[in-house]
Structures are given as structure tokens and as C-alpha cells.
Amino acid sequence: MKTRYRNTDLDLHSPEPLDDLNGHLETAGLVILGSHPGARGDWVSVLEIIGEEEDGIHADVDATVVAALDVLEQLPPPERQMFDQCTLREFNAAYDVGDKPLDFNEGLSARTISRMAALKMSLKITLYPGDE
């Protein structure tokens, strides 16, 4: 199996329900994978940008994160306030890890990292083992 980029989720945790923010993000093209009360008395939402590979959205982590940032930076004030109150604002980039190629590199541009920092966002990497 080849090592490859899988997808990037947007994980949000908030002290308040995220229904209005989720609705806006869904209208803007993100898909809600889950939204529920969290174990710590907070609210958790997991969203993902879904697109066609030919659109470049799932081509690599940078293109996918940029597409999500384009939406997040344009949030109307009420939804932006909900986003800003989140205690976790994180992109979770996932990869399938295989035995080919010998090395695999992918990253975020300085511009993308700067945009994430302006929104006080973090990045997590998830690695999924390849099929045996």
C-alpha cells in the first residue's frame, strides 16, 4: 500500500452548542461528521471539506486547509463569535501509511500556517496503518 493523504477534519469544542455555526459551515460546503455533547460538559463538532479530487481540495493537506480557512475567515459576526469562543479549533490531517514510497513529504506553507495562527488554530496529524 502507498502512503497517501486521506483527509483533514475540523474539530471544534465549545462551552455552548454549535448548531448555528455548524449550519453556516454546512451551507458553505463543509460536511458535519458529528456534533454532540462532549465528555467534559462541552460541545463537540467534527466537520470536513468534501470536494472532488480534480478541484484540488483533497489533493493535499495544504489545499484542503486553505479551502476551510477561506470559509472560516469569512464567517459573519455571530458565527465568528461562536468560533472564537471554541476552546479547541483544530485541523486533524489524516494519512494512510504504507510501505511505498520509501519517503513521503507533505506540509503546510508559511502563508497557511500564518492564517491558522491568526484564527488561533492548531494542527494534529493522524496516521492510519496500511492494510496487511
WOTA-V869661 format. One record per pair of residues at least 4 apart in sequence whose C-alpha atoms are under 6 Angstrom apart, sorted by sequence separation. I is the first residue (numbers start at 1). J is the second residue. D is the distance in whole Angstrom. If there is no record, write none. Layout:
i=I j=J d=D
i=I j=J d=D
This chain:
i=18 j=22 d=6
i=22 j=26 d=6
i=26 j=30 d=5
i=38 j=42 d=5
i=69 j=73 d=6
i=75 j=79 d=6
i=76 j=80 d=6
i=117 j=121 d=6
i=25 j=30 d=6
i=26 j=31 d=6
i=37 j=42 d=6
i=38 j=43 d=5
i=53 j=58 d=5
i=75 j=80 d=5
i=116 j=121 d=5
i=37 j=43 d=4
i=38 j=44 d=6
i=51 j=57 d=6
i=53 j=59 d=6
i=57 j=63 d=5
i=58 j=64 d=6
i=36 j=43 d=6
i=37 j=44 d=6
i=57 j=64 d=5
i=36 j=44 d=5
i=35 j=44 d=6
i=35 j=45 d=4
i=34 j=45 d=6
i=34 j=46 d=5
i=33 j=46 d=5
i=33 j=47 d=5
i=32 j=47 d=4
i=31 j=47 d=5
i=31 j=48 d=5
i=30 j=48 d=5
i=30 j=49 d=5
i=17 j=43 d=6
i=15 j=42 d=5
i=14 j=42 d=6
i=14 j=43 d=5
i=13 j=43 d=5
i=13 j=44 d=5
i=90 j=121 d=5
i=92 j=123 d=6
i=94 j=125 d=6
i=97 j=128 d=6
i=12 j=44 d=6
i=89 j=121 d=5
i=90 j=122 d=5
i=91 j=123 d=5
i=92 j=124 d=5
i=93 j=125 d=5
i=94 j=126 d=5
i=95 j=127 d=5
i=96 j=128 d=5
i=97 j=129 d=5
i=98 j=130 d=5
i=12 j=45 d=5
i=90 j=123 d=5
i=92 j=125 d=6
i=94 j=127 d=6
i=97 j=130 d=5
i=11 j=45 d=6
i=11 j=46 d=5
i=10 j=46 d=6
i=10 j=47 d=5
i=9 j=47 d=6
i=10 j=48 d=6
i=9 j=48 d=5
i=62 j=108 d=5
i=21 j=79 d=5
i=14 j=86 d=4
i=13 j=86 d=5
i=14 j=87 d=6
i=13 j=87 d=6
i=13 j=88 d=5
i=12 j=88 d=5
i=12 j=89 d=5
i=11 j=89 d=6
i=11 j=90 d=5
i=10 j=90 d=6
i=10 j=91 d=5
i=9 j=91 d=6
i=9 j=92 d=5
i=8 j=92 d=5
i=8 j=93 d=4
i=7 j=93 d=6
i=8 j=94 d=6
i=7 j=94 d=5
i=6 j=94 d=5
i=6 j=95 d=5
i=5 j=95 d=5
i=4 j=95 d=6
i=4 j=96 d=5
i=3 j=96 d=5
i=3 j=97 d=4
i=3 j=98 d=5
i=2 j=98 d=5
i=1 j=98 d=5
i=3 j=100 d=6
i=2 j=100 d=5
